[in-house]
Amino acid sequence: MSYRDGFIHSGTEKNMAAYRAMARRAGKVGREHGALGLQGVHRRDVRRASGPPSPGGELKAGEAVWFSFIVYKSRKTATACSRR
């Protein structure tokens, strides 16, 4: 069974290309240190009824919520990777 570390944050739509480029670099570095992969998704239409839209509160115009996670073979591998 694999282990995942997840991250939630908000960001502007205009920075989507830069975020994707950074995520590709992070995935490459993570795989060099033992991660199996990195996934990321974003939502523009998050409503309050589905939970807090972002760690800081309400989304502003042009913002989206990003959820990313890194997949590891095990928690032990994730811990070792984060210590590098």
C-alpha positions in Angstrom: 0.0 0.0 0.0 1.3 3.5 -0.8 1.5 6.6 1.3 0.5 10.2 0.3 1.4 13.6 1.6 -1.1 16.3 0.6 -1.0 20.0 0.3 -3.9 22.6 -0.1 -3.4 26.2 -1.1 -5.0 28.9 -3.1 -3.5 30.8 -6.0 -4.4 33.1 -8.9 -5.5 31.7 -12.2 -2.9 33.9 -14.0 -0.2 31.9 -12.3 -1.4 28.5 -13.4 1.3 27.9 -15.9 4.0 28.8 -13.4 2.5 26.5 -10.8 2.4 23.6 -13.3 6.1 24.2 -14.2 7.0 24.3 -10.5 5.0 21.1 -9.9 6.8 19.3 -12.7 10.2 20.3 -11.2 9.0 19.3 -7.7 7.9 15.9 -9.1 11.3 15.3 -10.7 13.2 16.2 -7.5 10.8 14.1 -5.4 11.3 11.0 -7.7 15.0 11.5 -7.4 14.6 11.1 -3.6 12.2 8.2 -3.5 8.7 9.5 -4.4 6.7 7.5 -6.9 4.9 10.6 -8.4 3.2 13.9 -7.8 -0.4 14.8 -8.7 -2.2 18.2 -8.6 -5.7 19.4 -9.3 -7.4 22.8 -9.0 -10.9 24.0 -8.6 -12.3 27.4 -9.5 -15.9 26.9 -8.4 -15.5 25.8 -4.8 -18.5 26.8 -2.7 -18.7 27.3 1.0 -21.1 24.4 1.4 -18.4 22.0 0.3 -16.0 23.2 3.1 -13.5 26.0 3.5 -12.5 27.1 0.0 -8.9 27.9 1.0 -6.7 27.9 4.0 -7.1 31.6 4.4 -10.9 31.8 3.9 -13.0 33.0 1.0 -11.6 32.9 -2.6 -11.2 36.2 -4.3 -12.0 36.8 -8.0 -9.5 35.0 -10.2 -8.3 32.6 -7.5 -8.5 28.8 -7.4 -7.9 26.2 -4.8 -5.0 23.7 -5.5 -4.7 20.3 -4.0 -1.5 18.4 -4.6 -0.1 15.2 -3.3 3.1 13.2 -3.5 2.9 9.4 -3.6 5.5 7.4 -1.8 6.0 3.6 -1.5 5.5 3.9 2.3 5.4 6.4 5.2 9.0 5.4 6.0 10.1 6.4 2.5 8.2 9.8 2.8 9.9 10.5 6.1 13.3 9.7 4.6 12.6 11.9 1.5 11.5 14.9 3.6 14.7 14.8 5.6 16.9 15.2 2.5 
